[in-house]
Structures are given as C-alpha cells and as structure tokens.
C-alpha cells in the first residue's frame, strides 16, 4: 500500500522471535486531519478482538462538523503498559511529535501509566 500512498504510516512491533506483538497504522487523511483536530484525542480499546485475540485500539477526535474522525489505529497483543507505551510513542512519531493537549481514556491503569511516560505535558481525562 505504501507504493500507492507515500504518506501511509505503519509500524509493526516484533518480539525476539519475530512474532508480531503490536501493529499501528494511520493513513494520509488521518495524519493531515490530526493537524487540524488533534488538540483533544480520545483513545479506546473497548472494541471486540479479532480472530487473533488482539484488542483493537483507536485514536479518534471530533471535527468542526461534530463528526468522529479516526486519527490512527492499532492491534495490541496485550492491554499492558508496555504495549500502550509502544503504541503511544508510535502514534506520536506518526504525528510528527505533535502531542495533543488532552487525551480521554477509560479507567485503565496500564493506559494511565503509559500516558505518564509518553505524554509528559498533557491533561488526561477519564471517559465516563
């Protein structure tokens, strides 16, 4: 797909045996949209898992038409601090190190720990 779209960003996290641990992907539209609407980002992993039992993680926001917009997505091998840290760092690199001002998450301790490591100067809020 990179041959057709040079702005497609993806990264795959492999373990020492070269097995896939985590995957991240954001297309050109998601990357450019984040420049305009990435000040407040919601992050959610409550979607159903796939046949590989990897939780689907979604970064999303809201545009000026109050429409939900996707800012990147990933598949995680586990919902632990290491996986979330890898995903947040990868998303940040994808977005040219432009961190949001606020992030909305559920009350997951592993997510909170990863945010404190990766996003040093942002506010994070709980989703009710």
Secondary structure as a PSIPRED ss2 file (coil, helix, strand):
# PSIPRED VFORMAT (PSIPRED V4.0)

   1 X C   1.000  0.000  0.000
   2 X C   1.000  0.000  0.000
   3 X C   1.000  0.000  0.000
   4 X C   1.000  0.000  0.000
   5 X C   1.000  0.000  0.000
   6 X C   1.000  0.000  0.000
   7 X C   1.000  0.000  0.000
   8 X C   1.000  0.000  0.000
   9 X E   0.000  0.000  1.000
  10 X E   0.000  0.000  1.000
  11 X E   0.000  0.000  1.000
  12 X E   0.000  0.000  1.000
  13 X E   0.000  0.000  1.000
  14 X E   0.000  0.000  1.000
  15 X C   1.000  0.000  0.000
  16 X C   1.000  0.000  0.000
  17 X C   1.000  0.000  0.000
  18 X C   1.000  0.000  0.000
  19 X C   1.000  0.000  0.000
  20 X E   0.000  0.000  1.000
  21 X E   0.000  0.000  1.000
  22 X E   0.000  0.000  1.000
  23 X E   0.000  0.000  1.000
  24 X E   0.000  0.000  1.000
  25 X E   0.000  0.000  1.000
  26 X E   0.000  0.000  1.000
  27 X C   1.000  0.000  0.000
  28 X H   0.000  1.000  0.000
  29 X H   0.000  1.000  0.000
  30 X H   0.000  1.000  0.000
  31 X H   0.000  1.000  0.000
  32 X H   0.000  1.000  0.000
  33 X H   0.000  1.000  0.000
  34 X H   0.000  1.000  0.000
  35 X H   0.000  1.000  0.000
  36 X H   0.000  1.000  0.000
  37 X H   0.000  1.000  0.000
  38 X C   1.000  0.000  0.000
  39 X C   1.000  0.000  0.000
  40 X E   0.000  0.000  1.000
  41 X E   0.000  0.000  1.000
  42 X E   0.000  0.000  1.000
  43 X E   0.000  0.000  1.000
  44 X E   0.000  0.000  1.000
  45 X C   1.000  0.000  0.000
  46 X C   1.000  0.000  0.000
  47 X C   1.000  0.000  0.000
  48 X C   1.000  0.000  0.000
  49 X C   1.000  0.000  0.000
  50 X C   1.000  0.000  0.000
  51 X C   1.000  0.000  0.000
  52 X C   1.000  0.000  0.000
  53 X C   1.000  0.000  0.000
  54 X C   1.000  0.000  0.000
  55 X E   0.000  0.000  1.000
  56 X E   0.000  0.000  1.000
  57 X E   0.000  0.000  1.000
  58 X E   0.000  0.000  1.000
  59 X E   0.000  0.000  1.000
  60 X E   0.000  0.000  1.000
  61 X E   0.000  0.000  1.000
  62 X E   0.000  0.000  1.000
  63 X C   1.000  0.000  0.000
  64 X C   1.000  0.000  0.000
  65 X C   1.000  0.000  0.000
  66 X C   1.000  0.000  0.000
  67 X C   1.000  0.000  0.000
  68 X E   0.000  0.000  1.000
  69 X E   0.000  0.000  1.000
  70 X E   0.000  0.000  1.000
  71 X E   0.000  0.000  1.000
  72 X E   0.000  0.000  1.000
  73 X E   0.000  0.000  1.000
  74 X E   0.000  0.000  1.000
  75 X E   0.000  0.000  1.000
  76 X E   0.000  0.000  1.000
  77 X C   1.000  0.000  0.000
  78 X C   1.000  0.000  0.000
  79 X C   1.000  0.000  0.000
  80 X C   1.000  0.000  0.000
  81 X H   0.000  1.000  0.000
  82 X H   0.000  1.000  0.000
  83 X H   0.000  1.000  0.000
  84 X H   0.000  1.000  0.000
  85 X H   0.000  1.000  0.000
  86 X H   0.000  1.000  0.000
  87 X H   0.000  1.000  0.000
  88 X H   0.000  1.000  0.000
  89 X H   0.000  1.000  0.000
  90 X H   0.000  1.000  0.000
  91 X H   0.000  1.000  0.000
  92 X H   0.000  1.000  0.000
  93 X H   0.000  1.000  0.000
  94 X H   0.000  1.000  0.000
  95 X C   1.000  0.000  0.000
  96 X C   1.000  0.000  0.000
  97 X C   1.000  0.000  0.000
  98 X C   1.000  0.000  0.000
  99 X C   1.000  0.000  0.000
 100 X C   1.000  0.000  0.000
 101 X C   1.000  0.000  0.000
 102 X E   0.000  0.000  1.000
 103 X E   0.000  0.000  1.000
 104 X E   0.000  0.000  1.000
 105 X E   0.000  0.000  1.000
 106 X C   1.000  0.000  0.000
 107 X C   1.000  0.000  0.000
 108 X C   1.000  0.000  0.000
 109 X H   0.000  1.000  0.000
 110 X H   0.000  1.000  0.000
 111 X H   0.000  1.000  0.000
 112 X H   0.000  1.000  0.000
 113 X H   0.000  1.000  0.000
 114 X H   0.000  1.000  0.000
 115 X H   0.000  1.000  0.000
 116 X H   0.000  1.000  0.000
 117 X H   0.000  1.000  0.000
 118 X H   0.000  1.000  0.000
 119 X C   1.000  0.000  0.000
 120 X C   1.000  0.000  0.000
 121 X C   1.000  0.000  0.000
 122 X C   1.000  0.000  0.000
 123 X E   0.000  0.000  1.000
 124 X E   0.000  0.000  1.000
 125 X E   0.000  0.000  1.000
 126 X E   0.000  0.000  1.000
 127 X C   1.000  0.000  0.000
 128 X C   1.000  0.000  0.000
